[in-house]
C-alpha cells in the first residue's frame, strides 16, 4: 500500500476525491467543531496525505506523518509558512515511540483504514494511532467488510480490533459522515478511560 501511494503522488496524483469538494468540507466542519468543543490543543494524523484536507482545518497544533515521501514534501511546501504544522515521514516497521515524542490530545484517521490492504500494516497502524493519543481517537471509515474492485482498497470492520486490543478506549460517539453514496463512511469517536475518569 505504501508503494501505491508513493507512485500515485509521484505521477501528480492526489489523496483522492474524499479530500476535495463536499466530502472534504463536511469532514472539516465536523473536526473543527470537535477540536473547539473538546479544547483539543494538539492533533496527530498518521498517513495524512497531500494536505488538501488539512487546508480546511483550524487546529492549534498539528503533526502529520505519511508513508509517502512525496506527500510529506507536498505538505512541507504547502504549509511552509505555518509554524503550527509539522510533517514527518512514517515507516510503520521502523516506528517505535516509547518516549511518547509523537503524541497529541487527538489522534485522527481519515480515509486511511480501507487503504491498508495488508494485515500487518493495519495492525501496526492501529497500534501506533492509539498509542499516539492522550485523550481522543477519531476514525473516519466504513467499519464494515464489503467487496471493492480496486486493489488498493480493502474495507474492514475495525471496531472489534479496537475492543480486543485497546479495551480502555471507549466508543462514545458515532456521527454520520458527509457522504451518501456507498460505500459510506462515518466518524467513530473513542475516548481514553483515564480521560473519562477525570471528565
N, CA, C and O atoms as a DFTB+ gen file, in Angstrom:
796 C
 N C O
     1  1       0.824      -1.205       0.000
     2  2       0.000       0.000       0.000
     3  2       0.858       1.255       0.000
     4  3       0.478       2.253      -0.612
     5  1       2.013       1.230       0.674
     6  2       2.885       2.403       0.702
     7  2       3.400       2.724      -0.703
     8  3       3.426       3.887      -1.104
     9  1       3.806       1.699      -1.444
    10  2       4.320       1.913      -2.793
    11  2       3.251       2.490      -3.710
    12  3       3.550       3.336      -4.552
    13  1       2.008       2.043      -3.556
    14  2       0.918       2.570      -4.378
    15  2       0.816       4.076      -4.231
    16  3       0.701       4.798      -5.221
    17  1       0.858       4.556      -2.970
    18  2       0.682       5.988      -2.746
    19  2       1.891       6.799      -3.177
    20  3       1.740       7.903      -3.699
    21  1       3.079       6.272      -2.968
    22  2       4.264       6.991      -3.427
    23  2       4.230       7.148      -4.947
    24  3       4.521       8.222      -5.474
    25  1       3.875       6.081      -5.641
    26  2       3.782       6.143      -7.102
    27  2       2.678       7.104      -7.540
    28  3       2.847       7.838      -8.513
    29  1       1.576       7.103      -6.847
    30  2       0.444       7.971      -7.201
    31  2       0.831       9.440      -7.082
    32  3       0.578      10.221      -7.999
    33  1       1.440       9.821      -5.969
    34  2       1.843      11.213      -5.786
    35  2       2.948      11.598      -6.768
    36  3       2.963      12.719      -7.276
    37  1       3.865      10.678      -7.036
    38  2       4.956      10.963      -7.971
    39  2       4.431      11.234      -9.375
    40  3       5.046      11.983     -10.134
    41  1       3.300      10.631      -9.722
    42  2       2.693      10.847     -11.041
    43  2       1.818      12.098     -11.080
    44  3       1.185      12.379     -12.097
    45  1       1.777      12.850      -9.979
    46  2       0.957      14.054      -9.921
    47  2      -0.428      13.822      -9.382
    48  3      -1.272      14.716      -9.445
    49  1      -0.689      12.624      -8.842
    50  2      -1.992      12.329      -8.251
    51  2      -2.165      12.991      -6.900
    52  3      -1.257      13.651      -6.396
    53  1      -3.347      12.807      -6.314
    54  2      -3.643      13.418      -5.022
    55  2      -4.186      12.369      -4.061
    56  3      -4.174      11.176      -4.364
    57  1      -4.659      12.814      -2.909
    58  2      -5.127      11.897      -1.869
    59  2      -6.478      11.274      -2.168
    60  3      -6.929      10.404      -1.422
    61  1      -7.120      11.687      -3.218
    62  2      -8.392      11.079      -3.601
    63  2      -9.565      12.030      -3.465
    64  3      -9.443      13.100      -2.869
    65  1     -10.697      11.639      -4.016
    66  2     -11.875      12.502      -4.066
    67  2     -12.402      12.866      -2.685
    68  3     -13.048      13.902      -2.525
    69  1     -12.135      12.036      -1.694
    70  2     -12.615      12.332      -0.353
    71  2     -11.956      13.528       0.295
    72  3     -12.441      14.033       1.307
    73  1     -10.850      13.990      -0.278
    74  2     -10.139      15.153       0.258
    75  2     -10.499      16.441      -0.467
    76  3      -9.843      17.465      -0.274
    77  1     -11.527      16.400      -1.294
    78  2     -11.922      17.560      -2.086
    79  2     -13.445      17.724      -2.028
    80  3     -14.167      16.792      -1.674
    81  1     -13.906      18.891      -2.372
    82  2     -15.326      19.143      -2.535
    83  2     -16.142      19.006      -1.265
    84  3     -15.673      19.303      -0.166
    85  1     -17.398      18.541      -1.441
    86  2     -18.338      18.484      -0.322
    87  2     -17.879      17.529       0.777
    88  3     -18.093      17.800       1.959
    89  1     -17.252      16.415       0.402
    90  2     -16.780      15.472       1.409
    91  2     -15.711      16.116       2.299
    92  3     -15.759      15.995       3.523
    93  1     -14.765      16.786       1.686
    94  2     -13.699      17.434       2.457
    95  2     -14.261      18.512       3.369
    96  3     -13.862      18.613       4.529
    97  1     -15.180      19.316       2.858
    98  2     -15.760      20.387       3.677
    99  2     -16.602      19.816       4.815
   100  3     -16.610      20.364       5.917
   101  1     -17.309      18.719       4.554
   102  2     -18.091      18.094       5.614
   103  2     -17.217      17.550       6.727
   104  3     -17.546      17.708       7.903
   105  1     -16.109      16.911       6.378
   106  2     -15.176      16.403       7.388
   107  2     -14.558      17.551       8.180
   108  3     -14.430      17.481       9.403
   109  1     -14.180      18.602       7.468
   110  2     -13.566      19.747       8.142
   111  2     -14.530      20.392       9.131
   112  3     -14.127      20.778      10.228
   113  1     -15.793      20.511       8.753
   114  2     -16.776      21.115       9.654
   115  2     -16.909      20.300      10.931
   116  3     -16.951      20.856      12.029
   117  1     -16.977      18.975      10.785
   118  2     -17.099      18.113      11.973
   119  2     -15.861      18.229      12.848
   120  3     -15.974      18.405      14.061
   121  1     -14.687      18.132      12.249
   122  2     -13.447      18.098      13.035
   123  2     -13.119      19.454      13.649
   124  3     -12.660      19.506      14.790
   125  1     -13.338      20.550      12.933
   126  2     -13.086      21.865      13.508
   127  2     -13.996      22.115      14.710
   128  3     -13.566      22.690      15.710
   129  1     -15.249      21.681      14.608
   130  2     -16.168      21.800      15.734
   131  2     -15.724      20.921      16.895
   132  3     -15.784      21.340      18.051
   133  1     -15.278      19.701      16.592
   134  2     -14.815      18.778      17.624
   135  2     -13.623      19.367      18.375
   136  3     -13.571      19.315      19.604
   137  1     -12.682      19.918      17.647
   138  2     -11.491      20.493      18.268
   139  2     -11.867      21.641      19.201
   140  3     -11.333      21.746      20.305
   141  1     -12.775      22.493      18.764
   142  2     -13.201      23.616      19.613
   143  2     -13.972      23.125      20.833
   144  3     -13.701      23.555      21.954
   145  1     -14.922      22.234      20.623
   146  2     -15.797      21.783      21.708
   147  2     -15.023      21.058      22.794
   148  3     -15.333      21.203      23.977
   149  1     -14.017      20.276      22.409
   150  2     -13.281      19.457      23.363
   151  2     -11.930      20.048      23.758
   152  3     -11.104      19.382      24.383
   153  1     -11.723      21.306      23.384
   154  2     -10.495      22.026      23.756
   155  2      -9.242      21.239      23.390
   156  3      -8.307      21.131      24.183
   157  1      -9.238      20.691      22.178
   158  2      -8.081      19.956      21.682
   159  2      -6.983      20.959      21.327
   160  3      -7.194      21.854      20.510
   161  1      -5.827      20.806      21.937
   162  2      -4.712      21.717      21.687
   163  2      -3.710      21.163      20.677
   164  3      -3.011      21.928      20.012
   165  1      -3.638      19.846      20.563
   166  2      -2.672      19.237      19.654
   167  2      -3.296      18.019      18.990
   168  3      -3.996      17.237      19.634
   169  1      -3.036      17.866      17.698
   170  2      -3.615      16.777      16.910
   171  2      -2.511      16.092      16.111
   172  3      -1.589      16.749      15.628
   173  1      -2.607      14.769      15.974
   174  2      -1.663      13.998      15.172
   175  2      -2.428      13.118      14.197
   176  3      -3.458      12.540      14.541
   177  1      -1.914      13.024      12.980
   178  2      -2.581      12.252      11.938
   179  2      -1.537      11.410      11.222
   180  3      -0.676      11.938      10.518
   181  1      -1.620      10.091      11.408
   182  2      -0.744       9.166      10.704
   183  2      -1.331       8.853       9.336
   184  3      -2.515       8.540       9.215
   185  1      -0.490       8.940       8.302
   186  2      -0.895       8.789       6.906
   187  2      -1.822       9.938       6.524
   188  3      -2.988       9.746       6.179
   189  1      -1.259      11.128       6.601
   190  2      -2.035      12.362       6.475
   191  2      -2.314      12.786       5.038
   192  3      -3.165      13.648       4.818
   193  1      -1.621      12.207       4.046
   194  2      -1.900      12.560       2.665
   195  2      -1.238      13.854       2.222
   196  3      -0.255      14.305       2.810
   197  1      -1.801      14.443       1.169
   198  2      -1.141      15.559       0.480
   199  2      -1.430      16.929       1.072
   200  3      -0.875      17.924       0.607
   201  1      -2.291      17.007       2.092
   202  2      -2.540      18.284       2.759
   203  2      -3.764      19.033       2.294
   204  3      -4.073      20.088       2.849
   205  1      -4.484      18.529       1.288
   206  2      -5.659      19.269       0.851
   207  2      -6.741      19.301       1.929
   208  3      -7.346      20.347       2.168
   209  1      -6.990      18.153       2.585
   210  2      -7.951      18.154       3.693
   211  2      -7.492      19.074       4.815
   212  3      -8.303      19.778       5.416
   213  1      -6.206      19.068       5.096
   214  2      -5.654      19.905       6.160
   215  2      -5.827      21.390       5.869
   216  3      -5.919      22.191       6.798
   217  1      -5.873      21.771       4.591
   218  2      -6.020      23.185       4.247
   219  2      -7.342      23.769       4.737
   220  3      -7.485      24.989       4.819
   221  1      -8.307      22.911       5.062
   222  2      -9.613      23.353       5.564
   223  2      -9.697      23.311       7.083
   224  3     -10.729      23.651       7.663
   225  1      -8.606      22.894       7.730
   226  2      -8.627      22.662       9.176
   227  2      -8.226      23.909       9.953
   228  3      -7.511      24.780       9.457
   229  1      -8.715      23.961      11.188
   230  2      -8.342      25.018      12.122
   231  2      -7.902      24.348      13.422
   232  3      -8.694      24.199      14.352
   233  1      -6.637      23.946      13.477
   234  2      -6.090      23.231      14.624
   235  2      -4.996      24.068      15.282
   236  3      -4.170      24.651      14.580
   237  1      -4.973      24.141      16.618
   238  2      -3.919      24.906      17.297
   239  2      -2.520      24.382      17.026
   240  3      -1.580      25.163      16.876
   241  1      -2.374      23.041      16.962
   242  2      -1.076      22.426      16.715
   243  2      -1.302      21.094      16.021
   244  3      -2.230      20.358      16.358
   245  1      -0.448      20.787      15.047
   246  2      -0.695      19.625      14.192
   247  2       0.606      18.934      13.818
   248  3       1.593      19.581      13.467
   249  1       0.589      17.591      13.900
   250  2       1.682      16.764      13.397
   251  2       1.100      15.805      12.364
   252  3       0.162      15.064      12.656
   253  1       1.654      15.822      11.170
   254  2       1.223      14.917      10.124
   255  2       2.353      13.989       9.721
   256  3       3.489      14.426       9.534
   257  1       2.042      12.710       9.586
   258  2       3.020      11.718       9.129
   259  2       2.433      10.952       7.958
   260  3       1.234      10.674       7.923
   261  1       3.283      10.613       7.000
   262  2       2.794       9.838       5.867
   263  2       3.871       8.889       5.361
   264  3       5.066       9.144       5.512
   265  1       3.423       7.780       4.754
   266  2       4.336       6.773       4.222
   267  2       4.980       7.225       2.918
   268  3       5.985       6.659       2.490
   269  1       4.405       8.239       2.289
   270  2       4.913       8.731       1.018
   271  2       5.810       9.947       1.234
   272  3       5.378      10.959       1.785
   273  1       7.058       9.835       0.797
   274  2       7.972      10.979       0.870
   275  2       7.438      12.145       0.053
   276  3       7.560      13.299       0.465
   277  1       6.852      11.856      -1.095
   278  2       6.309      12.918      -1.942
   279  2       5.165      13.649      -1.240
   280  3       5.072      14.874      -1.331
   281  1       4.291      12.916      -0.541
   282  2       3.195      13.561       0.183
   283  2       3.726      14.476       1.281
   284  3       3.224      15.584       1.471
   285  1       4.737      14.012       2.000
   286  2       5.333      14.838       3.057
   287  2       5.931      16.106       2.462
   288  3       5.780      17.189       3.027
   289  1       6.601      15.977       1.337
   290  2       7.202      17.147       0.692
   291  2       6.127      18.121       0.202
   292  3       6.310      19.335       0.287
   293  1       5.017      17.600      -0.307
   294  2       3.910      18.459      -0.729
   295  2       3.360      19.258       0.451
   296  3       3.077      20.449       0.327
   297  1       3.213      18.593       1.590
   298  2       2.714      19.269       2.785
   299  2       3.722      20.300       3.293
   300  3       3.338      21.401       3.687
   301  1       4.983      19.954       3.286
   302  2       6.013      20.880       3.731
   303  2       6.000      22.157       2.906
   304  3       6.121      23.254       3.451
   305  1       5.854      22.017       1.602
   306  2       5.823      23.198       0.736
   307  2       4.534      23.988       0.928
   308  3       4.547      25.218       0.986
   309  1       3.437      23.274       1.023
   310  2       2.139      23.965       1.103
   311  2       1.991      24.757       2.396
   312  3       1.382      25.827       2.406
   313  1       2.543      24.238       3.481
   314  2       2.365      24.887       4.788
   315  2       3.693      25.405       5.340
   316  3       3.891      25.444       6.554
   317  1       4.588      25.795       4.460
   318  2       5.932      26.222       4.881
   319  2       5.902      27.456       5.776
   320  3       6.829      27.669       6.558
   321  1       4.856      28.271       5.676
   322  2       4.770      29.495       6.474
   323  2       3.902      29.343       7.711
   324  3       3.610      30.330       8.387
   325  1       3.483      28.113       8.019
   326  2       2.600      27.882       9.171
   327  2       3.377      27.174      10.272
   328  3       3.621      25.972      10.170
   329  1       3.776      27.895      11.330
   330  2       4.583      27.277      12.391
   331  2       3.806      26.295      13.261
   332  3       4.404      25.603      14.086
   333  1       2.499      26.221      13.096
   334  2       1.693      25.302      13.908
   335  2       1.717      23.873      13.363
   336  3       1.247      22.949      14.027
   337  1       2.258      23.689      12.166
   338  2       2.184      22.388      11.500
   339  2       3.569      21.810      11.270
   340  3       4.482      22.505      10.824
   341  1       3.715      20.503      11.587
   342  2       4.965      19.778      11.376
   343  2       4.662      18.486      10.622
   344  3       3.582      17.914      10.766
   345  1       5.630      18.028       9.812
   346  2       5.423      16.845       8.972
   347  2       6.639      15.931       9.026
   348  3       7.781      16.386       9.081
   349  1       6.359      14.612       9.008
   350  2       7.418      13.621       9.109
   351  2       7.084      12.431       8.210
   352  3       5.921      12.151       7.920
   353  1       8.133      11.746       7.783
   354  2       7.967      10.508       7.025
   355  2       7.684       9.369       8.001
   356  3       8.357       9.239       9.024
   357  1       6.691       8.549       7.683
   358  2       6.248       7.473       8.566
   359  2       6.520       6.114       7.935
   360  3       6.051       5.827       6.834
   361  1       7.272       5.290       8.630
   362  2       7.505       3.901       8.241
   363  2       7.070       3.034       9.408
   364  3       7.759       2.974      10.427
   365  1       5.942       2.364       9.272
   366  2       5.378       1.600      10.377
   367  2       6.310       0.548      10.926
   368  3       6.298       0.281      12.128
   369  1       7.122      -0.059      10.071
   370  2       8.045      -1.100      10.517
   371  2       9.188      -0.537      11.356
   372  3       9.785      -1.258      12.156
   373  1       9.492       0.735      11.180
   374  2      10.624       1.357      11.877
   375  2      10.182       2.411      12.881
   376  3      11.001       3.199      13.355
   377  1       8.895       2.429      13.209
   378  2       8.350       3.460      14.100
   379  2       8.170       2.878      15.496
   380  3       7.272       2.067      15.723
   381  1       9.023       3.291      16.431
   382  2       8.925       2.887      17.835
   383  2       9.050       4.150      18.668
   384  3      10.088       4.811      18.642
   385  1       8.005       4.489      19.406
   386  2       7.981       5.760      20.135
   387  2       7.671       5.528      21.610
   388  3       6.654       6.003      22.115
   389  1       8.545       4.800      22.299
   390  2       8.328       4.532      23.718
   391  2       8.352       5.812      24.550
   392  3       7.710       5.880      25.598
   393  1       9.079       6.815      24.097
   394  2       9.183       8.070      24.850
   395  2       7.970       8.973      24.659
   396  3       7.846       9.992      25.338
   397  1       7.079       8.612      23.745
   398  2       5.891       9.421      23.522
   399  2       6.189      10.764      22.880
   400  3       5.529      11.757      23.185
   401  1       7.178      10.805      21.991
   402  2       7.517      12.054      21.315
   403  2       6.432      12.470      20.330
   404  3       6.201      13.659      20.109
   405  1       5.765      11.473      19.739
   406  2       4.690      11.748      18.789
   407  2       3.354      11.449      19.463
   408  3       2.753      10.400      19.233
   409  1       2.908      12.365      20.282
   410  2       1.622      12.214      20.978
   411  2       0.863      13.531      20.920
   412  3       1.453      14.601      20.771
   413  1      -0.453      13.433      21.041
   414  2      -1.300      14.613      20.977
   415  2      -2.606      14.330      21.713
   416  3      -2.870      13.195      22.110
   417  1      -3.417      15.365      21.891
   418  2      -4.731      15.186      22.524
   419  2      -5.625      14.294      21.670
   420  3      -6.402      13.493      22.189
   421  1      -5.506      14.444      20.362
   422  2      -6.377      13.733      19.429
   423  2      -5.539      13.072      18.342
   424  3      -4.722      13.726      17.694
   425  1      -5.744      11.780      18.149
   426  2      -5.179      11.068      17.005
   427  2      -6.290      10.882      15.982
   428  3      -7.385      10.427      16.313
   429  1      -6.000      11.236      14.749
   430  2      -7.002      11.271      13.696
   431  2      -6.677      10.256      12.606
   432  3      -5.518      10.073      12.234
   433  1      -7.720       9.600      12.100
   434  2      -7.589       8.690      10.965
   435  2      -8.733       8.977      10.000
   436  3      -9.889       8.657      10.279
   437  1      -8.403       9.579       8.868
   438  2      -9.416       9.913       7.866
   439  2      -9.140       9.160       6.574
   440  3      -8.071       9.312       5.983
   441  1     -10.080       8.360       6.138
   442  2      -9.960       7.662       4.846
   443  2      -8.662       6.877       4.735
   444  3      -8.067       6.811       3.660
   445  1      -8.221       6.283       5.834
   446  2      -6.961       5.551       5.819
   447  2      -7.187       4.042       5.886
   448  3      -6.608       3.297       5.096
   449  1      -8.012       3.590       6.810
   450  2      -8.069       2.163       7.131
   451  2      -8.420       1.312       5.916
   452  3      -7.860       0.229       5.745
   453  1      -9.334       1.779       5.070
   454  2      -9.696       0.937       3.930
   455  2      -8.666       0.985       2.805
   456  3      -8.871       0.382       1.752
   457  1      -7.563       1.695       3.021
   458  2      -6.436       1.627       2.093
   459  2      -5.290       0.772       2.637
   460  3      -4.252       0.638       1.988
   461  1      -5.474       0.203       3.813
   462  2      -4.439      -0.662       4.398
   463  2      -4.771      -2.102       4.029
   464  3      -5.467      -2.796       4.770
   465  1      -4.278      -2.538       2.903
   466  2      -4.688      -3.839       2.378
   467  2      -3.940      -4.992       3.042
   468  3      -4.403      -6.131       2.979
   469  1      -2.801      -4.730       3.676
   470  2      -2.025      -5.783       4.335
   471  2      -2.379      -5.845       5.819
   472  3      -2.484      -4.806       6.472
   473  1      -2.564      -7.047       6.358
   474  2      -2.960      -7.201       7.758
   475  2      -1.913      -6.655       8.722
   476  3      -2.269      -5.993       9.697
   477  1      -0.635      -6.915       8.476
   478  2       0.393      -6.442       9.393
   479  2       0.499      -4.920       9.370
   480  3       0.764      -4.303      10.402
   481  1       0.297      -4.315       8.210
   482  2       0.310      -2.858       8.105
   483  2      -0.867      -2.269       8.880
   484  3      -0.718      -1.270       9.583
   485  1      -2.021      -2.886       8.746
   486  2      -3.204      -2.444       9.500
   487  2      -2.966      -2.535      11.000
   488  3      -3.265      -1.589      11.728
   489  1      -2.434      -3.656      11.473
   490  2      -2.199      -3.843      12.908
   491  2      -1.251      -2.776      13.456
   492  3      -1.516      -2.182      14.501
   493  1      -0.156      -2.537      12.755
   494  2       0.810      -1.547      13.225
   495  2       0.220      -0.142      13.212
   496  3       0.404       0.634      14.151
   497  1      -0.486       0.169      12.141
   498  2      -1.085       1.499      12.028
   499  2      -2.064       1.765      13.170
   500  3      -2.033       2.833      13.782
   501  1      -2.917       0.810      13.452
   502  2      -3.890       0.994      14.522
   503  2      -3.199       1.156      15.875
   504  3      -3.560       2.032      16.660
   505  1      -2.215       0.316      16.141
   506  2      -1.491       0.409      17.413
   507  2      -0.786       1.745      17.542
   508  3      -0.819       2.359      18.608
   509  1      -0.154       2.203      16.485
   510  2       0.543       3.487      16.532
   511  2      -0.429       4.640      16.719
   512  3      -0.126       5.593      17.438
   513  1      -1.591       4.568      16.083
   514  2      -2.578       5.639      16.209
   515  2      -3.099       5.759      17.640
   516  3      -3.178       6.860      18.185
   517  1      -3.452       4.637      18.241
   518  2      -3.970       4.695      19.605
   519  2      -2.875       5.060      20.604
   520  3      -3.144       5.743      21.593
   521  1      -1.657       4.618      20.361
   522  2      -0.561       4.961      21.260
   523  2      -0.197       6.439      21.163
   524  3       0.406       6.991      22.084
   525  1      -0.558       7.080      20.059
   526  2      -0.196       8.476      19.852
   527  2      -1.171       9.451      20.497
   528  3      -0.928      10.658      20.491
   529  1      -2.257       8.953      21.045
   530  2      -3.269       9.856      21.604
   531  2      -3.284       9.854      23.127
   532  3      -3.136       8.813      23.768
   533  1      -3.467      11.040      23.688
   534  2      -3.628      11.180      25.131
   535  2      -5.093      11.185      25.544
   536  3      -5.409      10.815      26.675
   537  1      -5.995      11.598      24.654
   538  2      -7.392      11.765      25.051
   539  2      -8.398      11.137      24.084
   540  3      -9.260      10.364      24.501
   541  1      -8.291      11.465      22.808
   542  2      -9.302      11.041      21.841
   543  2      -8.669      10.397      20.614
   544  3      -7.555      10.734      20.212
   545  1      -9.415       9.461      20.031
   546  2      -9.117       8.940      18.700
   547  2     -10.389       9.063      17.876
   548  3     -11.448       8.583      18.282
   549  1     -10.283       9.705      16.720
   550  2     -11.418       9.817      15.803
   551  2     -11.046       9.119      14.502
   552  3     -10.060       9.469      13.853
   553  1     -11.844       8.133      14.136
   554  2     -11.648       7.390      12.897
   555  2     -12.805       7.676      11.960
   556  3     -13.970       7.551      12.336
   557  1     -12.476       8.061      10.741
   558  2     -13.480       8.207       9.697
   559  2     -13.286       7.042       8.735
   560  3     -12.297       6.979       8.006
   561  1     -14.252       6.117       8.746
   562  2     -14.108       4.927       7.925
   563  2     -15.424       4.209       7.753
   564  3     -16.445       4.624       8.302
   565  1     -15.403       3.131       6.992
   566  2     -16.632       2.392       6.689
   567  2     -17.011       1.408       7.789
   568  3     -18.196       1.141       7.987
   569  1     -16.033       0.863       8.508
   570  2     -16.262      -0.074       9.614
   571  2     -17.142      -1.253       9.200
   572  3     -18.023      -1.675       9.948
   573  1     -16.897      -1.764       8.030
   574  2     -17.640      -2.931       7.554
   575  2     -16.818      -3.614       6.464
   576  3     -15.956      -2.997       5.837
   577  1     -17.098      -4.888       6.252
   578  2     -16.419      -5.624       5.184
   579  2     -17.322      -5.639       3.963
   580  3     -18.505      -5.971       4.051
   581  1     -16.759      -5.282       2.847
   582  2     -17.512      -5.281       1.593
   583  2     -16.503      -5.397       0.459
   584  3     -15.328      -5.067       0.620
   585  1     -16.959      -5.852      -0.645
   586  2     -16.071      -6.020      -1.776
   587  2     -15.743      -4.701      -2.445
   588  3     -16.511      -3.743      -2.354
   589  1     -14.603      -4.651      -3.119
   590  2     -14.231      -3.486      -3.904
   591  2     -13.447      -3.947      -5.115
   592  3     -12.740      -4.953      -5.059
   593  1     -13.570      -3.213      -6.208
   594  2     -12.980      -3.641      -7.463
   595  2     -11.544      -3.176      -7.646
   596  3     -10.892      -3.594      -8.603
   597  1     -11.029      -2.331      -6.769
   598  2      -9.674      -1.814      -6.936
   599  2      -8.743      -2.456      -5.916
   600  3      -9.151      -2.757      -4.794
   601  1      -7.494      -2.661      -6.310
   602  2      -6.557      -3.423      -5.484
   603  2      -6.073      -2.661      -4.261
   604  3      -5.598      -3.275      -3.306
   605  1      -6.184      -1.318      -4.268
   606  2      -5.672      -0.539      -3.141
   607  2      -6.744      -0.242      -2.099
   608  3      -6.531       0.592      -1.219
   609  1      -7.887      -0.907      -2.184
   610  2      -8.964      -0.701      -1.211
   611  2      -9.366      -2.045      -0.613
   612  3      -9.597      -3.023      -1.324
   613  1      -9.441      -2.060       0.724
   614  2      -9.923      -3.231       1.447
   615  2     -10.707      -2.746       2.669
   616  3     -10.122      -2.291       3.652
   617  1     -12.014      -2.845       2.598
   618  2     -12.848      -2.380       3.702
   619  2     -12.749      -3.350       4.879
   620  3     -12.744      -4.568       4.700
   621  1     -12.671      -2.791       6.074
   622  2     -12.507      -3.600       7.284
   623  2     -13.519      -3.176       8.349
   624  3     -13.891      -2.006       8.446
   625  1     -13.949      -4.141       9.134
   626  2     -14.716      -3.862      10.341
   627  2     -13.692      -3.700      11.470
   628  3     -13.246      -4.689      12.051
   629  1     -13.324      -2.462      11.778
   630  2     -12.204      -2.204      12.689
   631  2     -12.593      -2.136      14.161
   632  3     -11.721      -2.242      15.024
   633  1     -13.860      -1.966      14.470
   634  2     -14.263      -1.849      15.878
   635  2     -13.895      -3.069      16.720
   636  3     -13.409      -2.895      17.837
   637  1     -14.107      -4.309      16.232
   638  2     -13.693      -5.469      17.034
   639  2     -12.199      -5.472      17.339
   640  3     -11.793      -5.899      18.420
   641  1     -11.380      -5.005      16.411
   642  2      -9.931      -4.936      16.652
   643  2      -9.634      -3.993      17.811
   644  3      -8.819      -4.307      18.678
   645  1     -10.293      -2.841      17.828
   646  2     -10.064      -1.871      18.909
   647  2     -10.516      -2.440      20.240
   648  3      -9.808      -2.316      21.240
   649  1     -11.683      -3.061      20.265
   650  2     -12.221      -3.594      21.510
   651  2     -11.351      -4.705      22.070
   652  3     -11.262      -4.866      23.287
   653  1     -10.710      -5.472      21.204
   654  2      -9.833      -6.552      21.657
   655  2      -8.471      -6.037      22.106
   656  3      -7.923      -6.516      23.099
   657  1      -7.927      -5.074      21.388
   658  2      -6.558      -4.637      21.643
   659  2      -6.456      -3.387      22.509
   660  3      -5.449      -3.193      23.191
   661  1      -7.469      -2.547      22.493
   662  2      -7.461      -1.311      23.285
   663  2      -8.809      -1.143      23.986
   664  3      -9.520      -0.172      23.726
   665  1      -9.166      -2.075      24.869
   666  2     -10.474      -2.006      25.517
   667  2     -10.652      -0.783      26.410
   668  3     -11.779      -0.408      26.733
   669  1      -9.543      -0.159      26.810
   670  2      -9.622       1.019      27.666
   671  2     -10.099       2.265      26.901
   672  3     -10.393       3.295      27.507
   673  1     -10.173       2.161      25.585
   674  2     -10.680       3.259      24.774
   675  2     -12.153       3.002      24.468
   676  3     -12.486       2.083      23.720
   677  1     -13.017       3.800      25.038
   678  2     -14.458       3.566      24.933
   679  2     -15.067       4.354      23.773
   680  3     -14.772       5.531      23.571
   681  1     -15.925       3.668      23.022
   682  2     -16.651       4.320      21.941
   683  2     -17.723       5.225      22.537
   684  3     -18.634       4.747      23.213
   685  1     -17.619       6.519      22.293
   686  2     -18.543       7.477      22.896
   687  2     -19.432       8.177      21.874
   688  3     -20.382       8.860      22.256
   689  1     -19.144       8.022      20.581
   690  2     -19.977       8.683      19.576
   691  2     -19.756       8.061      18.211
   692  3     -18.626       7.758      17.827
   693  1     -20.848       7.875      17.483
   694  2     -20.794       7.582      16.056
   695  2     -21.584       8.684      15.366
   696  3     -22.792       8.812      15.565
   697  1     -20.895       9.478      14.555
   698  2     -21.538      10.599      13.869
   699  2     -21.569      10.322      12.374
   700  3     -20.582       9.861      11.802
   701  1     -22.688      10.601      11.753
   702  2     -22.833      10.341      10.330
   703  2     -21.846      11.172       9.529
   704  3     -21.684      12.370       9.765
   705  1     -21.194      10.524       8.586
   706  2     -20.265      11.224       7.712
   707  2     -20.989      12.033       6.658
   708  3     -22.206      11.916       6.516
   709  1     -20.257      12.857       5.912
   710  2     -20.888      13.754       4.939
   711  2     -21.315      13.087       3.640
   712  3     -22.037      13.695       2.851
   713  1     -20.883      11.847       3.399
   714  2     -21.212      11.192       2.144
   715  2     -22.524      10.433       2.194
   716  3     -22.982      10.030       3.263
   717  1     -23.121      10.243       1.033
   718  2     -24.381       9.498       0.937
   719  2     -24.281       8.309      -0.014
   720  3     -25.036       7.344       0.108
   721  1     -23.355       8.381      -0.951
   722  2     -23.187       7.282      -1.895
   723  2     -22.383       6.147      -1.247
   724  3     -21.430       6.408      -0.513
   725  1     -22.760       4.894      -1.512
   726  2     -21.979       3.772      -0.965
   727  2     -20.615       3.683      -1.658
   728  3     -20.502       4.011      -2.839
   729  1     -19.578       3.242      -0.930
   730  2     -19.619       2.873       0.493
   731  2     -19.518       4.101       1.396
   732  3     -18.593       4.900       1.245
   733  1     -20.450       4.263       2.326
   734  2     -20.497       5.419       3.222
   735  2     -19.561       5.218       4.392
   736  3     -19.413       4.108       4.903
   737  1     -18.925       6.309       4.814
   738  2     -18.066       6.301       5.993
   739  2     -18.651       7.214       7.055
   740  3     -19.316       8.201       6.740
   741  1     -18.402       6.882       8.313
   742  2     -18.865       7.689       9.440
   743  2     -17.695       7.988      10.367
   744  3     -16.603       7.439      10.223
   745  1     -17.957       8.881      11.329
   746  2     -16.960       9.226      12.333
   747  2     -17.172       8.372      13.585
   748  3     -18.280       8.302      14.118
   749  1     -16.106       7.728      14.044
   750  2     -16.145       6.922      15.265
   751  2     -15.207       7.563      16.282
   752  3     -13.990       7.591      16.102
   753  1     -15.803       8.073      17.345
   754  2     -15.013       8.770      18.364
   755  2     -14.825       7.856      19.568
   756  3     -15.787       7.319      20.116
   757  1     -13.571       7.692      19.968
   758  2     -13.235       6.937      21.172
   759  2     -12.466       7.825      22.136
   760  3     -11.683       8.686      21.734
   761  1     -12.712       7.590      23.422
   762  2     -12.104       8.399      24.477
   763  2     -11.398       7.474      25.453
   764  3     -11.903       6.401      25.783
   765  1     -10.224       7.899      25.914
   766  2      -9.448       7.058      26.820
   767  2     -10.163       6.940      28.174
   768  3     -10.828       7.876      28.619
   769  1     -10.019       5.805      28.803
   770  2     -10.657       5.579      30.098
   771  2     -10.148       6.562      31.145
   772  3     -10.916       7.011      31.996
   773  1      -8.871       6.898      31.091
   774  2      -8.316       7.838      32.058
   775  2      -8.918       9.227      31.890
   776  3      -9.128       9.939      32.872
   777  1      -9.195       9.614      30.643
   778  2      -9.815      10.908      30.416
   779  2     -11.278      10.902      30.826
   780  3     -11.792      11.902      31.326
   781  1     -11.951       9.769      30.613
   782  2     -13.342       9.665      31.066
   783  2     -13.438       9.796      32.582
   784  3     -14.386      10.384      33.103
   785  1     -12.451       9.246      33.286
   786  2     -12.479       9.272      34.747
   787  2     -12.313      10.675      35.313
   788  3     -12.779      10.970      36.413
   789  1     -11.638      11.545      34.542
   790  2     -11.383      12.901      35.041
   791  2     -12.346      13.925      34.476
   792  3     -12.320      15.090      34.873
   793  1     -13.207      13.497      33.543
   794  2     -14.113      14.474      32.910
   795  2     -15.440      14.530      33.640
   796  3     -16.326      15.293      33.252
